[in-house]
Amino acid sequence: MAAQPPPHPDHHIDLKTGVVPLQEADVDNDPSTPAAGAGQPLWLRILLLLLTMSVFIVALELMGDGIKGLGKSSFDLEGILAKATGSALLGLITGILATSLVQSSSTTTSIVVSLVATGVLSVENAIPVIMGANIGTTVTNTIVSMGHITQPVEFRRAMAGATVHDFFNWLAVLILLPLELLFGVISKPATALAEALPGVDGGGLGDTPFDLLATWIGGTLLGENPWLIAGLGLLLLFLALRYLVVILKSLVLGRSEGALDKYVFGKPLLAMGFGMVLTFLVQSSSVTTSLVVPLIGAGVLTVRQVFPYMLGSNVGTTATALLAALVAISSGESAALAGLVIALCHMMFNVFGIILIYPLAPIREVPIRMAEFVGKLAFENRMYAVAYIVLLFYGLPLFLEFVL
């Protein structure tokens, strides 16, 4: 048997576990998946990457559409959200549960806007729900990380990369929710700004090609059967994920990852801006954050590199709702002001979270360290990852909904 090469001098291996720290791990340390396709021309590998990413996005859209369809027939989402008037904690938990069930913060936010417009929810009661929606929407990329579950080293990295988004949103809530309850740091400026803005003329963004394709597949080919739509989405998701990892590894062996470091993820502000713009264009933070999970799993990117990108996606996902609210104001819709206030609250929550957390290194390290710890637990026992998703996004919120 051939001798193993010595470890890279920059890699400090934990002698107890034999594990390379996440921030130092790279694809060369993970022999679990072959880098197939490395001998193909670069242009062909890039084309295959784009095609596979397109299938990946359509799969996410199908899975989301199917789950929404199941939700409409299984529970009254608007009724669940309407109950979020008792306390801030109940509102937060309701936002997490509702968004985890439909995997779409946009759906939750839209219903909250209508409830505020009709007087069922006040703006103050709606803000914890919006914060909860920010946490609940991260379940999608955490589920995507499960596609690496058969490859322990990849799974460890992917799980850490997915959950860093969760922990940042939790930390932002822990800081900003008390400040909002005590001083109205989000609701007051959002209301004042909404009343001051004159609105704009024009139209919002239409459906993306991925939305249209997913709608056509679900409606025309699958007869709008939510079980078939969700099942096909899940199947395509894991197939696309597997091929994504293979193609990404072939690109890494060709050192094409240098372009990512140089032009996208090399500088935090650049990565943050890229995440913001891409999410605005795709109109889904679930899609843009899920796209980088295979990159982390394959060792192309580290948790620290994608962290600012995910924060940018948090802000980018609010831009579409904000634009739509401004358009509604110009058209004189009755619920327009309520929609604009909620959209501004959502945006301010994400912007304030970045301002308060990211510039301060000790606080910035908290979600990264916690995500790395979860990744380590998932590496040791994969059932910890399953328990994390089931309990944090569904079990605990359901229990608290029942108790509260």
Beta strands, then each sheet from edge to edge (+ up, - down):
end
